[in-house]
Amino acid sequence: MLMGKRLILVACALALSAPSWASPGHFDFGQPAPAAKASRSIEVLMGDMRFDPGALDIKAGETVRFVLVNKGQLLHEFNLGNAAMHADHQKEMLKMQQSGQLMPTAMKAGMDHAAMGHDQASMRHDDPNSVLVEPGKTGELTWTFSKATRLEFACNIPGHYQAGMKGDLTVSQ
């Protein structure tokens, strides 16, 4: 009985310490959706250290297809979240950059982190709320926004957010 209570306490502690978006596909502000479900499309231009438009208004319950056009010379990211989520994601992106996986214009595929002596075999950029777009390319992200909230869309490649590559996203009732 004592062991069972300890396991429950450990499970609760882990659940409380994990961010609300830590489990794959779970975000308190919505979820990914197929492009066919979108009620509208919004084109977002990615320049070097800026988004255009710089602010977006969405309705709660709306499914939006973001069409992301990278007009810059660098690799950029479109990531939906709040400031705390972006800060955490920036740490992951810095690790990717330091390991050589994330380069200025592309994400290197097929790196064997175990062979490099790193415990980073699971280091991937595959979050459902995020997409990387190479220079001159177009990417898409479709999202259903579940509730009214204030978010940011941001590029979390090291230094880009800090240089101002972020925008406000307001989800209203």
C-alpha positions as CSV (number, residue, x, y, z in Angstrom):
1,M,0.0,0.0,0.0
2,L,2.8,2.4,0.9
3,M,4.5,1.7,-2.5
4,G,1.3,2.4,-4.3
5,K,1.0,5.8,-2.6
6,R,4.6,6.6,-3.5
7,L,4.0,5.8,-7.1
8,I,0.9,8.0,-7.1
9,L,2.9,10.9,-5.6
10,V,5.7,10.5,-8.1
11,A,3.2,10.4,-11.0
12,C,1.5,13.6,-9.7
13,A,4.8,15.4,-9.2
14,L,5.8,14.5,-12.8
15,A,2.5,15.6,-14.2
16,L,2.7,19.0,-12.3
17,S,6.2,19.7,-13.4
18,A,5.6,19.0,-17.1
19,P,4.2,21.8,-19.3
20,S,0.6,21.5,-20.4
21,W,1.7,20.9,-24.0
22,A,4.3,18.2,-23.1
23,S,2.3,15.2,-24.3
24,P,2.2,14.9,-28.0
25,G,-0.7,16.5,-29.6
26,H,-2.0,18.1,-26.4
27,F,-2.2,21.9,-26.3
28,D,-4.6,23.8,-24.1
29,F,-5.3,26.3,-27.0
30,G,-6.2,23.9,-29.7
31,Q,-5.0,21.1,-32.0
32,P,-3.6,20.4,-35.4
33,A,-6.2,19.8,-38.1
34,P,-6.2,18.6,-41.7
35,A,-6.1,21.5,-44.3
36,A,-9.4,20.4,-45.7
37,K,-11.1,21.4,-42.4
38,A,-9.9,25.0,-42.6
39,S,-12.5,27.7,-42.8
40,R,-9.9,30.1,-44.1
41,S,-6.3,30.5,-45.1
42,I,-3.9,33.1,-44.0
43,E,-0.7,33.8,-45.8
44,V,2.2,34.8,-43.6
45,L,5.4,36.0,-45.2
46,M,8.6,35.2,-43.4
47,G,11.5,37.7,-43.9
48,D,14.7,37.7,-42.1
49,M,13.7,38.6,-38.6
50,R,10.1,39.6,-39.3
51,F,6.7,38.2,-40.1
52,D,4.1,40.0,-42.3
53,P,1.5,40.4,-41.0
54,G,2.8,40.9,-37.5
55,A,-0.5,40.3,-35.7
56,L,-3.4,38.0,-36.4
57,D,-7.0,37.8,-35.1
58,I,-8.7,34.4,-35.0
59,K,-12.1,33.3,-33.6
60,A,-12.4,30.5,-31.0
61,G,-13.5,27.3,-32.7
62,E,-12.0,28.4,-36.1
63,T,-9.7,26.2,-38.1
64,V,-7.1,28.2,-39.9
65,R,-4.6,27.1,-42.6
66,F,-1.5,29.1,-42.3
67,V,0.5,29.3,-45.6
68,L,4.0,30.2,-44.7
69,V,6.2,31.8,-47.4
70,N,9.9,32.2,-46.5
71,K,11.1,35.2,-48.5
72,G,14.3,35.5,-46.4
73,Q,17.8,34.1,-46.8
74,L,17.6,32.0,-43.6
75,L,15.7,29.0,-42.3
76,H,12.7,30.2,-40.3
77,E,10.1,28.6,-38.0
78,F,6.4,29.3,-37.5
79,N,5.5,28.2,-34.0
80,L,2.3,28.7,-32.1
81,G,2.4,29.1,-28.4
82,N,2.8,31.5,-25.4
83,A,6.0,33.2,-24.3
84,A,6.9,30.4,-21.8
85,M,6.4,27.8,-24.5
86,H,8.7,29.7,-26.9
87,A,11.4,30.1,-24.2
88,D,11.4,26.3,-23.6
89,H,11.4,25.6,-27.4
90,Q,14.3,28.1,-27.9
91,K,16.4,25.9,-25.5
92,E,15.7,22.8,-27.6
93,M,16.5,24.7,-30.8
94,L,19.8,25.9,-29.3
95,K,20.8,22.3,-28.6
96,M,20.0,21.4,-32.1
97,Q,22.1,24.2,-33.4
98,Q,25.0,23.3,-31.1
99,S,24.9,19.7,-32.2
100,G,25.1,20.7,-35.9
101,Q,21.6,19.5,-36.7
102,L,20.2,23.0,-37.2
103,M,22.1,25.1,-39.8
104,P,21.4,28.7,-40.9
105,T,19.5,27.6,-44.1
106,A,18.3,24.1,-43.3
107,M,17.8,21.3,-40.9
108,K,20.3,18.5,-41.3
109,A,18.7,15.1,-41.8
110,G,20.0,11.8,-40.7
111,M,22.4,12.8,-37.9
112,D,23.4,10.0,-35.6
113,H,23.6,11.7,-32.3
114,A,24.5,8.4,-30.5
115,A,27.6,8.0,-32.6
116,M,28.5,11.6,-31.7
117,G,28.4,10.7,-28.0
118,H,25.2,12.7,-27.5
119,D,22.1,11.4,-25.8
120,Q,20.0,13.3,-28.4
121,A,18.7,10.5,-30.6
122,S,15.2,11.8,-30.0
123,M,16.1,15.4,-31.0
124,R,13.7,16.2,-33.8
125,H,11.7,19.1,-35.0
126,D,8.3,17.5,-35.2
127,D,6.0,19.4,-32.8
128,P,2.5,19.7,-34.3
129,N,2.3,23.4,-33.5
130,S,5.4,24.2,-35.5
131,V,6.9,24.1,-39.0
132,L,10.4,25.0,-40.4
133,V,10.5,26.7,-43.8
134,E,13.7,26.9,-45.8
135,P,14.6,30.0,-47.8
136,G,12.5,30.3,-50.9
137,K,10.1,27.6,-49.8
138,T,6.5,27.5,-48.6
139,G,5.2,25.5,-45.7
140,E,1.7,25.0,-44.1
141,L,0.3,24.5,-40.7
142,T,-3.4,24.0,-40.0
143,W,-4.8,24.6,-36.5
144,T,-8.1,24.5,-34.8
145,F,-8.2,27.1,-32.0
146,S,-10.3,25.8,-29.1
147,K,-10.7,28.8,-26.8
148,A,-10.2,32.5,-26.5
149,T,-6.6,33.3,-25.5
150,R,-3.6,35.4,-26.4
151,L,-0.7,33.7,-28.1
152,E,2.3,34.4,-30.1
153,F,3.6,33.0,-33.4
154,A,7.3,33.0,-33.4
155,C,10.6,31.9,-34.9
156,N,12.5,30.1,-32.2
157,I,15.7,29.6,-34.2
158,P,18.5,30.9,-31.9
159,G,18.5,34.7,-31.9
160,H,15.5,35.1,-34.2
161,Y,12.9,35.7,-31.5
162,Q,15.2,38.0,-29.7
163,A,15.7,40.0,-32.9
164,G,11.9,40.5,-33.1
165,M,10.7,37.6,-35.2
166,K,7.4,37.1,-33.4
167,G,3.8,38.3,-33.7
168,D,0.7,38.5,-31.7
169,L,-2.1,36.1,-32.2
170,T,-5.4,36.9,-30.5
171,V,-8.1,34.3,-30.3
172,S,-11.5,35.9,-29.4
173,Q,-14.9,34.4,-28.7
